[in-house]
Each structure stands twice: as structure tokens, then as C-alpha cells.
Amino acid sequence: MSDSNDDKTINVTGKKTFSLKRPSVEQGMVRQEMGRGRTKAVVVETRKRRITRPEDENQAPPVTLKPRPAPVAEKPAEPVAPPPRAPAPTPPPRGAVLNRLSASEVEARRRALQDSRVRDVEDKKRAEEQAARKAEEDARRAIEEAEAARLKAEEDKLAAKEAASQPPVEAEAPVEATPEAIVAAQAEEVSRGRRRETETEAPARTGGPARPGAKVVRPETPKPTRPKVEEDRRRGKLTLNAALSDDGNARGRSLSAMRRRQEKMRRSMMQEPREKIAREVTLPETITIQELSQRMAERSVDVIKYLMKEGQMMKPGDVIDADLAELIAGEFGHTVRRVSESDVELGIFNVEDEGGEMVSRPPVVTIMGHVDHGKTSLLDAIRDANVVSGEAGGITQHIGAYQVEKNGQLITFIDTPGHAAFTAMRARGAQATDIAILVVAADDAVMPQTIESINHAKAAGVPMIVAINKIDKPSANAQKVRTDLLQHEVFVESMGGEVLDVEVSATKHINLDKLLDAILLQAELLDLKANPTRTAEGVVIEAKLDRGRGSVATVLVQAGTLRPGDILVAGDQWGRVRALVNDRGEQVKEAAPAFPVEILGLQGTPQAGDRFAVVENESRAREIAEYRQRLARDKAAARQSGTRGSLEQMMTQLQDTGSKEFPLLVKGDVQGSIEAIAGAIDKLGTDEVRARIIHSGAGAITESDISLAEASGAAIIGFNVRANKQARDAAERDGVEIRYYNIIYDLVDDVKAAMSGMLSPERRETFLGNAEILEVFNITKVGKVAGCRVTEGKVERGAGVRLIRDNVVIHEGKLKTLKRFKDEVSEVNGGQECGMAFENYEDIRAGDVIECFRVEHVTRTL
């Protein structure tokens, strides 16, 4: 059973419940932004707080319903009717609700119903008051706008009458207004307008008639309840905008703008030039006109006008050279500082070290030799012999270089595949190796690659230590190795030379300590030192692209100390060092001189042999890397147009530089042919020019030969041999020319012709005759012509002549004309008379002697 009273529902089902029709929990849908243009619908529940009053059912005092007093209205003129008294609820049926509800609960329900009705009446009344206030404000604003428009119209009429009554101002005598006079006039005008506004504003607001000239006392009005906005707050204040503008609502010029305008007008009237500021302009090798204008702080239009006056039509985007840019900057009154594009590399390499800061560093050793002579075995033996106790299984070789310790001193070994990296380093100007160990097998003696290694070491200028390996074999003959080395100018100590030699065995670990002692002895003689406090500098041994770690470069620090976080440039790549890894795979915090490490963090992969250096910031590193990349692109483009390493071009370069010696690399089919070619080339040499064979060997032309020729600037000569595909690709890439011969006489003739081209030709002068000037004739359109008699020999047209006056040579040149009577002749013999005229010379006199001679350039041969 239920009883309904207005919007209340009482459920009589045995439980005391009291609820409204609207649920306490309301649900709604909200569209939520998920980012990237995605949305999601979210269900939102709103719960209303229930107002509960603590009541006691057992002791419920009687409650008398009294109406709440009506709220006081803001305006007493409008009476507010008291809220209607809540009607008494309909009595529930007998035996249903009265038996279930107490008197306090009934009173609470009545009070809640009465409060809700009072709130509804208050909300309705508040809305009516707000609407009335808004209508009143709109009406007052309309009255003010109408009054302002009327006042502005009256002011315009008065200003027109005053302008008509004043006499015209003469145009010949302009009055220069000062900023102080302008501000004073503006202040007076504003004060006049404020007085008129004060006299007319009060009647307009009260609704009475506005009489001009009549003062009206403004009655005190209550302050408006509307808050002041920016427009009301600034109304009535004297501002420059209000004084300069006819309309108070429009925005006017500022005081600074007015001053700039007056200054501009004054300069235009007085023709006063703007003050010139001289600047120092930095000019690279090439620059655009737009950028030059920006550096000079000039308009590009003015620069274009200057170029047009000089007869050059250009645009702001055109590129000009540094000479023209310097002329333009000088014309505009600026000083110039010329810089080269290569100046970005200044100061990063070969920094001067002070002697007091130098400390000893470990030697850097490279092992070279023929295939299967035990280079790798010797490296492994030296490495295993220096394993620290506790590290079972030896050291894992992570990089191509590692350090060993002997008697408390460190030795750095570079594990290079053959001599390719060795040559690549020297080709790029990086002298990374201090000592070269030449490994020769005692049972095999000197082989072709052994000779090649000797030539590499000699070309690099590093001392050698000969390690005679495999002495444990029965067929070992160390004395034969020493004897064979004599043929290649390698003199060991036992044979009276200065090259150290040690007999070792990599498999039996024989005399490894002696080899290390020999290395330390040679290092002591070299007195190797470096400065660890300066910025790091070194060379890249090898570089690769690791899938997990990115670009990884194995570097050898030659000077300074390298630390994580340093910004370095390696070749045409740069980067910030993220980590340093040593040969054991451990991360280290720094790398001292002669310390090999792997560096991570480069932007790209450099080439083996590239030098690296630490710079101060990323912008400098990026600038250097971009400059080197441009150089590499230009070099590649130049190689496509022509080969750099051709024999003729190389000879021409050597002749220009004044060098009298040039290198050659000879490869032949058999050793006998190579010896014959070398002997024939040596016989061609003279005291003035000589050919030097940096390397010769039997066999095909390999990629290693190309690397050596590219590093040494030599040309390759192949006799009855050919180059393999890798060598041809490398020669085409590096621009090295390979010449093939099968007849030794053709080879010798080509080399002889190339060497002869280095000899300067011999200049021979042949005397022809003399002629005496008898009289000088001045002929129109021809000039001065000398009437001569040949006194000795003969005179030829086109030959060289000298004008001799008092046994002093006055002029040397050529004859313009040679005539016998009126005919042009080719020569005049002795005793005959002729007419002669010089080319571009007319200072001839009677009695002068003309000497005729012929010059011949004789080519010299070997």
C-alpha cells in the first residue's frame, strides 16, 4: 500500500523507506579525448548527498511548524509576497502510516517540503531582479552613447566655425612643432573636452534639457552594482591616445611613434643623412649578395644598385666571390676579414705541447710479414703469456688492438690484417705505429709479401725489429734469413747493422721475453712521450657498423685523454662518446695516450686511418664534418672527370713542384724480368732527375698494391701481369692508373719520355745580323719607319730584334714590317737597304743599331 503526497512516495511494505522519484544516482555519457584524434565514450554517475538529521524515535519532542521569515529584498519599493504556507499533508489511512511513523519523522518531512518551496520562490525572484538590472544598464548605456555622439557633432561644428574664422597660414614659413608644444596643446584640448562633458553629462543622465553654458550640479547617485571594466576605469583619464584620436574608442599613435615620425620629417626636410656604422664583415670564399647585405646591415637593394652602376646585373640570391664582396664592403665603408673554408679545421690537430707536461707513453707495435709465417700465432703467444692469473682460458679479443705488460711497462699491439690498414693510415697522414715487427719464417726465408712489408715500413719511416719465427723446426735456418734480408737493405745487428733481430718460436713460447725486451729497448731509444692533459687526438684503427650498438670505431689515442661525453670528429663523421670499451670488453672511464679503445656514439662509420680529435661543442663538430663531406664529394666528382694518378699528370705535378724524384711501383711475371726493369730504370737517372721504385714484386697486381701506390703517389707498371677485379675497382675508385707492357723496350721508352719531360728545355739563340738606322720616316697610318742598311749578316721578318743605342739594349721585340723598296720581303741580305718598323715601339733614332737573332728551344733528353 502506498500513499502519494505531491512528489513524495511512502512505501508501506514493512520497511521504513523514504525516497524521491528521481534516483540519487544519475548516469550520463561523456566523450573523452584519447589523443591522435581518437575518442572514447565514458559513462559518468552523479550521486547526490542526502541530508540526514539525527533524530530520536523514542523521545520525539513536539514540533510546531512556523513559516520562515521572508528574505529582505534589495529594493524596498518592490514588496515581496510571503511564501505560501505548506499545506498539511493528507492524513494517511487509518492503521497504515500513523502506526508506522513517529511524530518527528512526520515533522521532518513537512519541513523538507516547506524548504524546497521557499527555495523555488527565492530563485524565481532572483532571476527577475537580474533581468531588471540588465535592462536598466542597457538603457543607460544607450543614453550615454547617444549623448557622446551629440557632443562629438557639436565639437565638429565648433571646430569648423573656428577654422573658417581664422586667417590662412602662409605656406612659406612652416613652424616646427616641438614635442613639448604638442603635448601641451593636446592636454589643453582634452581639458576643454572634459569641461564640456562635465557640463552636459549631468542633464543627460537626469533626463533634463542640456543647455550649453549652464552649469548643472550633479547630484550624488549611488554607486552602480556593476563591476568596473577596463573601459570605465580609463574613462576621463588624460592619455596620449585619447588626445591624438578624434574618436575616443579608436586606437591612436603612441608618443614614441609620434617622435619617430617628427624625426623622420625633420630629416627629410633638412636632408640629414643617417649616421653610418662601420662594421667588420667576415667574408668566406663565396657568399650570396643577400647574406653579404645582412652581414653589412645594409639593404640588398642598395647593393644591387651599386652593382648595376658597375655594369653587373645580379639578384640577391646570386653567389659572388670574396674579391667582389670585399670591393662591395669597402664601397659601403666596412672593413673586411677574409677567411677560408678550410679554417674550420684550424686548431684541432697538431696542437703544440709544452715540454714540461710531457710524460712517457707505451710504444705502439705493428706485426707484419708474409702469409703463414706465424704472425697470428706470435700475437696469440704474446697475449697468452701475459694472461693475468685467475683468468682461465685467456683474454677474449674484442678489438683489433690490445696491451700487454712487461716489467711494469705497457706495450700496445695493433692487430692489422696484413698491411692494408697500415697503408691506409699512412695514406691519410696518420703515423700511428712506432715500431714494426717483421715476422720471417726460419724455414721459408724471405718471401714476396715479406719484401712488401719491408717497403711499407721503410716508406713509413718506422724502425723495424726482425722476429725469426719457427726456429724449433728441424729445417730452420736463421742465418739464411739474415743473408736474404741483406738484399733488401735490412742489416741486422749480427751482420753489422742496426736492426734488432730475435729468434722466437710462437708454438713453443721460446724467446718471447727477449722480443718484448727488444721492443722496450727500441722504445727507450725513441723516447716516446705525450701530453695527457690536453684534448684527445688519435687515429681510427678500424670501424664497423654493429647491429646492436651502432657505429663502433676502434681508435688509438695518441695524445691527451679521451673520456665519455667528449665530442669528437673522426674523418667526415662526428659524435658524442657514449662509452669506452677496452680489449677485455670492460667499460673504462678514460683512455690515456697509446691506449686502444672502442668508442660508441658516432653518427656514422669512419674509415680506417682517419684521424680523430676532440672539439669543444657540437656545432663545431658538425661544421667540420660537413666541410669534409663536401671535400669528399668534390674529390669523387673530380675523379670522374679525369684520373689523378696518370703518369703524365704525375710528372707534370712533380715538375711544377720542382721535385726531381718520383716513385714507381713495378709488378712482373717473374723475378728476372723485374730485376731487368729495375736496372734499366736506374740507368735512366741523372743528377737532375731520377726514378725511385718504391716496391717491386712478382705476381698479379693486388688491392694492396693499389693502396701502396695511392698512399705514396706512385704510378703502377705491370709487365706481363694483370690486375684482379678488386684491384681494378680500387684503382678506379682511388684514381690510380695502371699501365701494362709486354715489351721491356716500350716500358723503358715511356719512362724515359716521362722523365725527359721533367727536364727544362734548353734555350739556344742564333745571331743573324746587324742593321744601322740611317734615317727615320714618319708615315701616316703606319707610324715611324726606320730606313736601314744591313751591315752584317742578314735580317729576317718574324725574327727577334734588339734596338741598341750606344751599346746599350733599349728594346727587344719583333719586326712589324720589313720592306725592300715598296715590296714586303721575308729577308734582306748584307749591304742592302730596307725599311723596318717595330711592333708596339716607335722610339727609334738615326744612328741606332738593330740586331736580329733567332731563338730555338731544344728539348733535352736523358
C-alpha angles and dihedrals in degrees: 000000000000136000123206122211113177104300096342124101123197115198114204104193101126095281126089104240131160119182141155125235092246109072120241090234118061123189129210141168120245124188108224123200113234098183130253090058095302124130135186131202113234127191112227123197121203118201123197120217113240118224109226127181122204108244136172115227095195097052108032110165117217113266123209115207111231124177116245115247114261115256116256111255121229092231115046091199091076111064116212119216114234114254114266115260113253110255117244112262118254109263111250120238119282117275094011116078102007090058092049104040128061125221093255092057092049090050092049092053092050092049093051091051092050093049093052092052092049091052091052091054092049093050091050092049092048091052092051091051093051092050091051092049092051092050090051092051092049091051092049092048091051091052091050093050092049091049092049091051091050092049092050091052091051091049091051090052092049092048091051092051092049092049091050093049096048119086117250117267118241113247096211095069110051114190113226108223118214123216090246092056091048093052092047092050091048092050092050092049092050093048089050090052091048091053091052090047091051092051095048103033098072098055089045091055095044091046096240126129117283109229116190111236096019117115116222122194109228111229118227109263125193116261113264117251091222111100117244118257127205092268093054092043093056096040112116095017120123108244131162091237092057092046096049099042125074091210115055092210096054121087115247137197121287124239091252091053091051091050092049090049092050091047091051092049091048092051092048091050095045095036089230112173120227116255111267118230115204114214136186107244120202110215125194124198092276130017138168122245091240093055091045090054091051092050091050092043088233131129114263088223090064091051091050090050091052091050091049090054088053090052099256121122109205141155128227091253095055118113119233131185127251095258094058091042090053091052091050093048091048091050090055092049101255130130120237133221112193118211131179125228089238091060089089088077095052116117101016101089132046095014111186113257122209114233095230092061096051118112131181118270133194118267120254112227129193122195116215136170148111125316115277093011091118106264095139093041091051091050091050091047093052091046095048092047090059098048111136113242111262096035102103118195097028131263120313109238106231101162138028093258136049142170131238129190127229123176091342093308125111126228122194116214122196113208103208124175099246108306101310095107090040090058093042091054093050091045089060094046096256113136098194101154125076099179131021120207113208110207114205124176112234092217096047104037122196116354133182095268089047089059090047091052090050090053091049092051092047092048090051092047097228124141118254134220115198114220109195101204133195096036089149091072118097092232094053116129112179093174091060090054091053091048093049091050089059090069089062096047095257106136115187124205095254088057094049098269136114101245114107116230129191128187108222141166118211095193096047095036091235120168095350089136090054090053091052090047090052089052092050091047092052090046090052090054091050091050094214114203137166139178111246096186099063127081114293121263131171148122135279111242097186138340135199142170111249117200094221102031104033121222110007120187126188106215136180115218109222101175136010127012124288118213136177111272095036117132111226140177118219113183107306093340131082138184148145116270108247098176142357118218123190128209092276093057093253124134113241130196097224143006118220126203115301089017116132117215141159115243125204126198107060118142092226143001115278124207126260109268096028114138120234132201136178116245131193103248144005096255091059091047092049091048093052093046092050091049091052092047089054090050090051091051092048091048091051090049091050091052091055091057096048143347116262097201100056116134096240094047091048092052090048091052092048090049091051092050092048095239117149098196130065132180129241133187115211126194122179142173097249134017092244093060091049092053091050092050092048091050093049093049092048090054090056093063123102135181089272102045133018137172120227122204105212093184138005130176146152119258141048123324107265136192089260090061090053090051092050092047092048092049094047098037092239133147121237121232118192120195113195090334135099136209121249123236095265091051092048092050091048092048091051091047095048096038097240118151121223118202120199124206135175098180117064093210092059090050093051092046093053093048090046092051091048092049091046089055088064091060114092111239119253116247114219123187121201121199114228107174152294132257130192121219109233100176138356120228125196108214123186115250090006106061128214117354122191119222103215142176119214105235100176136021115333141298123232128196113241093026124117118269135191126204110220121193119180090348090303122116106239101173139006122198144097136299116258095194138006117191134179105201102317098331126094109235134186097224141004122210128220120290094025128111124234144162120247134184128188127228111254094345131095106161095113127140137189111271096034118130122228116208117199122202141161124227121211127186110212116200113231121224134193 
